[in-house]
Amino acid sequence: MQRFLDKVVLVTGAGSGIGQASAQRIGAEGGTVFCVDLNEAAVEATVAGIVAAGGKAVGRVCDISREEDVRACVAACVEQHGSLYALINMAGVLRFDDTGQIKLAQWQKVIDVNLTGTMLLCREVLPHLLASRGSIVNAASTAALSGLPCGVAYSASKGGVLALTRSIAIEYAKRGVRANCVCPGEIKTGMTDNVEFPETMDYSLISRIVSPTGARGPEAVANVIALLASEEGAHITGEDIRVDGGTLS
Ligand SMILES: NC(=O)c1ccc[n+]([C@@H]2O[C@H](COP(=O)([O-])OP(=O)(O)OC[C@H]3O[C@@H](n4cnc5c(N)ncnc54)[C@H](O)[C@@H]3O)[C@@H](O)[C@H]2O)c1
């Protein structure tokens, strides 16, 4: 399939996990991938992998929680490539805290990256997506749909992503821009490899976020993201698609 031939796609979180798998998928399908991440070495490795496989990609270091970084990043993408067809907003952070003890700075960091960062990218790309009649795919989570023990900041941020995605979808529907999100659950990535729980964690509650079909790799989500971002998803907007192997069924 060459669903992204001659199309420019900006992918955040492209240095790891679901963002990286999405960038690779878009690159393999003919797209020019503008890979964005906080981690320079990781984003450069993703770019090198796409180019080595015969695709087109460039990298950009950006902290998505910083307004000026995001503004400059989207401007650079459009300046270099002339247009923008899709935004795949996968950068994010996860932490677990005892809700009775979470520090304001810990809460704020998660909200700043996952929610405010997602909004900043959406805001900056929308004028360009209006021109291309393009689309956005945001990273929500099963934590947006079901309680996550010790995940108060993360689940609030992802609930916000779900709500803002629907709002953009309805606001822009008549103007030809789509916005959807994916709700992954138990996907093996750097994020889930490095989880730390607070001492007070009740591990018997974790079974509710374990997939009955086992954890999957990030390609399982990238497949859905590519469909949503491409013309194949042309009549889908304001949707949230669980990719959780049935966890919340
Ligand atoms: N893995 C899962 O099981 C799972 C489940 C539900 C939702 N998600 C969501 O999917 C998205 C991708 O997750 P993943 O598992 O691939 O994570 P990951 O940790 O493997 O990758 C996230 C990437 O985001 C980058 N990043 C973090 N903060 C950033 C910032 N401020 N600016 C720019 N880049 C930043 C990291 O450097 C990293 O490369 C996240 O939004 C995550 O919350 C993941």
The ligand as an ORCA input file, in Angstrom:
! r2SCAN-3c Opt
* xyz 0 1
  N       2.253      1.775     25.471
  C       1.022      1.706     25.907
  O       0.585      0.662     26.424
  C       0.100      2.891     25.790
  C      -1.208      2.752     26.248
  C      -2.080      3.821     26.159
  C      -1.664      5.015     25.610
  N      -0.385      5.151     25.174
  C      -0.006      6.464     24.642
  O       0.561      6.315     23.349
  C       1.547      7.331     23.132
  C       2.856      6.651     22.740
  O       3.265      5.837     23.834
  P       4.478      4.806     23.761
  O       4.070      3.653     24.562
  O       4.909      4.664     22.357
  O       5.566      5.626     24.617
  P       7.156      5.723     24.475
  O       7.636      6.154     25.823
  O       7.722      4.478     23.896
  O       7.335      6.918     23.449
  C       6.972      8.235     23.792
  C       7.918      9.204     23.096
  O       7.492     10.530     23.450
  C       8.655     11.329     23.645
  N       8.341     12.471     24.504
  C       8.075     12.467     25.824
  N       7.881     13.713     26.267
  C       8.032     14.532     25.190
  C       7.967     15.935     25.011
  N       7.727     16.773     26.032
  N       8.159     16.437     23.778
  C       8.424     15.610     22.737
  N       8.519     14.271     22.849
  C       8.325     13.743     24.068
  C       9.658     10.368     24.280
  O      10.991     10.845     24.143
  C       9.385      9.071     23.554
  O      10.232      8.929     22.427
  C       1.671      8.102     24.455
  O       0.925      9.297     24.347
  C       1.057      7.168     25.467
  O       0.518      7.856     26.571
  C       0.514      4.128     25.263
*
